[in-house]
Amino acid sequence: MVASDLAAYRRAGCDNFTNHQWQPLRPGYHITVPYGWLNDPHGLFQRNGTTHMFFQYNPKALEWGAPFWGHVVSRDLVRWSWLPPALLPDHFYDRNGVWSGSATINNEGVPVLTYTAAGSSVPEFGNFFQQQAAAVPEDLGDPLLKRWRKLPSNPFLTQVPPGGTNFQFRDPTEAKDAVWTALTSPQNPKPLPKPHYALAVGSQAFCMGGAGIYTAANMSGPWSYVGTLFNQLDVEPEIDGQCLASRISSSSGSGWPSPAYGGPCDQFGALCRMWEVVDFLELDPGLFMVKWDDQSRFRGLFSMEWYVLGNGPWDYSAMHPKQPSNNAAAAAAAAAAADEASGVVAATRSLFTGQLDGLKFMPQRTDYGSVYASTIFKTADGRQLMVSWVQDTAAGCADSCSDQLPPVIEAMGFKGLHTLMRQLSYDRATKSLRAYPVREVQLLRGAQSAALPW
């Protein structure tokens, strides 16, 4: 972190403000930033009665840029206090941003933040090189956990799923939640030992969106790819054969580089898209929910968020697939084709079957409008709570408004906000997800004058 960046952060007013800093268009209770850009919330956990939440934050401009992890805390889920940034893009492996991730309480009771480290930008691949990294508190005796240090083993995960790419590989989930529950289940013929960890990472494998599963004995690694949680073919079987990006496509006359990026394998494609900000949780006992986000320039809304519910059996036979060979001798066409076939099977067979009461559950949207990149966490009292990023849609904005500056936003001085916390539940009558503001919102009624100016 260079001095100019720290000065910019201080100029952003990264401490609690006073009511003298109210602005006419700034929400009274939703989280916004003093100045700059805000997007994905993530990394929520509770410790000693305090809820910690982190989020993507660029304090230097009203546009997306190499993000910090902003950090706020609350004792009641509705009134939040600002803390110094938890993580900065200050290492070689994350110099282009400390991207979204999660928080896991490890076996020793220590919160571990996992995030996507954005490295070098490669224009011909249309993105930054992405790996997974982690951080832990510097002082567990600090009740607010204000300072964090990155692990010396970073990046702890670089291996992508078969057919994947490090330019579309991001947003690790919690490592002791529903993926772990599924793999440690006695129903699993090869159950994961309970002290181990399991997480999922959003990906684009063979051009199809999905989430790869990884396991490890320790949070610092080594981590091993063990299969696919869920993928685009599970919900859009009509794209079968239309997204395949052969690793030998450049020699097959397709015209695309190897593997195929852009065109039919575009992150924002009409058919085949990257899945990011994947989440997986147990909504009710035995009822699981997978959530993902995607973006496309070929539909009315650029950013959309989806969920699928399921209580059907796990497909444990999809775990531990044969890995494609990395041997240089496999460059021969026949060997490469065989590797390709095994990789496609690994990428398209999923642990989660997406069946609810014996029927395939069709994807539904978690919300409408410009809500995106929701994160879900389980509270100490057992509630599943969701908080989401609301993208700006002012006149002059396009896509996620990441690089436009309409006059109204320039005047406000901030871009993006987070929804209030919402509690998730399952409606058995309609077999769908329900979301209601948390009961703690009642604490805000009649207290407008004392509210923090978020």
N, C-alpha and C positions, 0 to 999 in steps of 0.2 A: 504494500500500500504506500503510494508516494504521498508526499506532504500536500500536494495540490488536491489530491482526492480527499484527504482528511479535512482539509479546509473547506472543500465543497460540502462534505457531510455536516460539518459544524454550521455552515451557512444555512443548511437546510433546516436547522432548528431541531435537531434530533434529541429533544428532551421534552418533558411535559410542558404544554403551553398554558397560557392564561386566557381568560375569556376575552381579553383585549384583542386577540388574534382571530376572532370569528370573521368569516367571510360570508357574504349573502348566499352564495350557492354551495357552500360547504355543508355536507350532512352533519347533523348534530350528534348522531350515535354510531353511524357506520364508520369503520376504520378507513381513513385515508392517510396520506402522508403530508407532512408540512409543505414540502415542495418536491416535485419530480414525478416519477412513474412508479406505479404499483401494479403487480399482477399476482400470480398464484399464491394463495395461502397454503401452508404446509407445516409439517413437523410438530403437530400439536401433541402435547402430553400434559399430565397433571402430576405435581409433586408437592407434598406438604400443603395441600389446599390451594395451591396456585396453578392456574392454567397458563402454559406457555404457548404462544403461537408465533410462527415465523412466516415470512413472505418475501416474494421477489420485489426488489426495490432498487431503483436507480435514482439516487439523490442529486445527480448532476444535470439532468435534463428532463424535459417533458416528453420523453420518448423512451422506447426500450433501449437499454444499453447493458453492458456487462453487469449483471445484477449482484447486489449484496443480499444477505439474508437479514431483513429487518426483524425486529424482535419486540413483541409486546406481551404484557402479562395482565392477568385479571384474577380477582378473587370471586367473581360472580358471573362471568361469561358475558357481561354486557358493558362493563366499564373497564376500559383498558388503559394501562400506563405504558409509556414509551421507554424503551431501554436502548443502550448503544447497539450497533449492529452486531449480530452474533458471528457472522462469517463474511469475509471480504474476498474478492478475486485477486489474491496476492501471492499465489504460487504458480509455477510454470504450467501445471496441469489444469488449473482453473482460471487462467488469466483472462479468459473471455466470459467469465461468469460462474457464479455459484448458483446453479440452476436448482429446480424444484427437487424435493425429496420427502423424507419422512423422519420420524423419531421412533426409536425402539428402546425400551427399558431392558437392558441386558440381564443376564442371570445373576449379576452382582448388584442389581438395582441402580445401575448407572445409565442415565439417558445418553443414547448415541444418535447423533444426527447423521443421516445418510443423504447424499445429494449427488446430482450429476455435475461433474466437473467439465466445463467447456474449454477445450484447448484451442489449437490452431484452427483457423478458418481455411477451408479449401473450396474456393469458388466453384470449381467444376463439379463438386459434390453437393453444393448448395447449402452447406451448413458447417458447424464447428465439430471437431473431433470430440466425441463424448465418452467419458468413463465415469465410474462411480467412486465416490470418496466419502470419508467420514470424519466426524469431530466429536470430542467429548468435553465436558466442563473442565475448566482449569481448577476451580475451587468448589468442591461439593458442599463446603460449609457456607457458601454464599446462598442465601435463600432465593435470590433472583437469578442466579446462574448467568451473570452478565458477561463472563469471559469464557471463550471456547478455544480449544486448540485442535488443529487437524492432526490426524494420526500419521506417524512416520511411515506406515505401510501404504499410504495413499499413492496412487489410486488403488483401491482394493479389488475392483472388478473392471476388467477390460474385455473379456471374452463375450462376444455377441452370440445370439442364437444362430443355428445353421441358416444360411441364406441371408443373414442380417448384415448390418453395417454400423460402424461406430459413428456414423453421421446421422443415424436415427436410432438412438439407444439411450433412453432417459427416464427419469422420475421413479426411483426405486420406492417400493412400498415398505411398510413396517415389516420387520422380520420375525415377529412373534404373534402375528394375528391370524387371519383366516387361512392364508396359504400354509402356514405352519400347522394349523389345526387339521387341515386336510391331509397333510403328509405324515403327521404323527398319529393319525387315526388307526385303531386296531384293524379297521377294514382294509388298510393298505397291506398287501402281501409283503412289502419290504418297507416297514414303517421307519420314518426318520426318528432317530433317538431324540427324546424330548429336550435334552439340554442343547440340541443343535438349533440352528436358525434357518429360516426359509423366507425368501422375498421374491417379488416379481418386478420386472423392469419392462416398461413400454418399448416396443420395437417395431421395425418394419422388415419382416423376413420374407424373402422372395416376393418383395413388393407389397405384401399384405400386412395390415396392421395386426398387432397381437401383443402378448406379454410373455416373456420367457421367465421360467422359474429357476432360481439358484439356491443352493444350500451350502452351509458351512458349519463347522464345529465351533468357530469363533467369529465374532463380528468383524475382526480384522482380516479374516480369510485364512486359507485360500477358499474361494467360492467355486462351485461346480455347477454347470448347466445341467438340469435334469429333465427338462421338458417344457411344454407350452401350457400356460394357464387357460387361455382362451384366445381366439383369433378371428379375423374377419370372415373366413370361410364358415365359421360356426353360425354366423348371423346373416351372411350374404352368399349363399351357395351359388347364386347365379354368376358370380365373378370367377368361378372355377375355370382355370385355364387362361384367364384374361390378365392375370397379374404376375405370372411367372417370369422371373428375371433370371435367365440362365447365367451361371458364372462363366460360361463359354460363349455367351451370346455374341461377343464381338467377332468370333470366328464363324458364327452361324449365319451371318448375313443380315442380322436384325437391324444393324445400324446403330445400336446403343452400345455404350461402353460396357465393360464387364466388371461387376454385375451392372444391370441396367438401372441407371438413375435418370430422373427426368422422364418426360413422356409418360408411358403407362405406369411408371414407378415413381411418379412425383409424390412428394409429401402431401401436396394439396390436390391430388388427382381427382378425376371424375369418378373413378371406380376404386382405385387402390390407394389407400392413405395410411399414413403413420398413425398409430394409436399412442397418445401421450397421457400423462397424469392418470394412469390406471390405478384403480383402487379395488380392493376385495375385502368383504366383511361378512360376518355372520349376523344377519339382520334380526332373526329370531332363531331359537334353537333348531338346528337342522335346515334352516332356510338361509341361503347365501346369495349375495349380490355382487356382481362385477360391474364396475363403472369405468368408462373410458371417454376420452375426448378426441375429436378429430376436426380437421379444417379442410375446406375445399373451396376452390374458386369456381366451381361448376354447379352451384346451387344457390338458393336465395340467401341463406345465412352462411357466412364464412366459417364461424366457429359453432360447433354443436357438441352436446354432452349426452351420453346414452347410458342406460343401465339394462341389465338382464338379471332376472331372479331365477333361482333354481333350488330344488330339494331332491333332485334325482341323484342317481349313483355317480360316484367319481369314476372316471375311466383311468384306473391306475396302470392299465396296459400301455398308456401313452407316455409313461414316465421312463426315463433312462433309455432313450432311443439310441440306435447306432449312430455314431458321429461320422460326418464326412471326413475322408482322409485329407490330411494336410501335406502328405508326401509329394515332393516335386515330381516323382515318377507318375503320379496320377494325372499328369497333364494330358496324357493320351486321351483321345476322344472317348473311347469306351469306358475307361476308368472314371473320367470326369462325369460322364452321363450316369454311371452307377452311383457315384457320390451325390450327384444332384438329386437323384430319386430318393435316396435315403434321407437327405436333408429336407426335401419337401415333405416327406412323411412326418419327420420330426417337428416341422414348423406348423403343420396343419392338423395334427391330432392333439386334442386338448384334454387336460385333467378335468376341468369343469365342463359339464355337458349342456348346461343351460336348459334343463328340463324342469318344469314346474308341474307337479302332480301328473307326471307321465307325458306331458305335452311340451313341445318346443316353445320357449318363451321368446316372442319377437321383441327386439330392442325398443325401448321407450325412452323419451327424453326426460332427463331429471328436472328440467325447468325450461322456461321459454325466454325469449328476448336475447340479451347479450350475456347471460350467465354462463361461466366457463370455469374449467380447472378447479372444480370443487374438491375439497379434501374432507375425509370423514374420520372421526376418532371416537373411541369408546371412553366414556367418563368413568370415574371411580364408582358412581352409583349405577352403572350399567347401561346408560343411554348411549345411543349412536347419534352423534351430532355432526352436522354438515355445515361448512362455511364455504362460500364461493366468491370468485372474482367476478365483478361486473365491469365489462368493457365499456368504454365510452362510445356513444353513437351520435355525438353532436354533428351538426351539418358540417361537412368537410372531412369527416372520418371515413376511412375505408378499411375493410378487413377488421383487424383488432385495434385500429387507430394507433399502431405502434410507432409510426414515423410521420404522422401528419400533425399539424398544430393549428386547429381551428381557433379563431380569435377568442371565443368564449373560454376555451381551455387555457389559452395563454393568459387570459385575465384572471382565471381562478388560481393558476399556479400549481395545480395538481391534476393527475390523470389516473383514473381507476379507483375503485373502492371495493370493500368486501361487504357481503350481505351480513345481516344478523345471523347468529347461530340458529340452526333449525334442527329439531329432533325428528329423526326418521322412524317410521313404523310401517308395518305391512297391513294393508286393508284386505282382509280375506274375502269380502264380498266382491270387490272388483279385481282382486289379485294384482294389486299394483302398489307402488310406493306412495307413501304420504309423508309430507314434511310440514311441520308447524313450528312457529317461533318458540324458542325455549321459554319455559315458565318464568325464568329470571327477567324477562323483558318487563314484567310488572314492576320491577324495581325502578324503572325509568319513568314511570307515570307520575306526573306532578313534580318531577325533579329537573325540568329542563334547564333552569338557571344554573344548576350545579354540574351539568354534564360536561364531560371533556369535549373540547371542540375538534372532533374527528370529522 
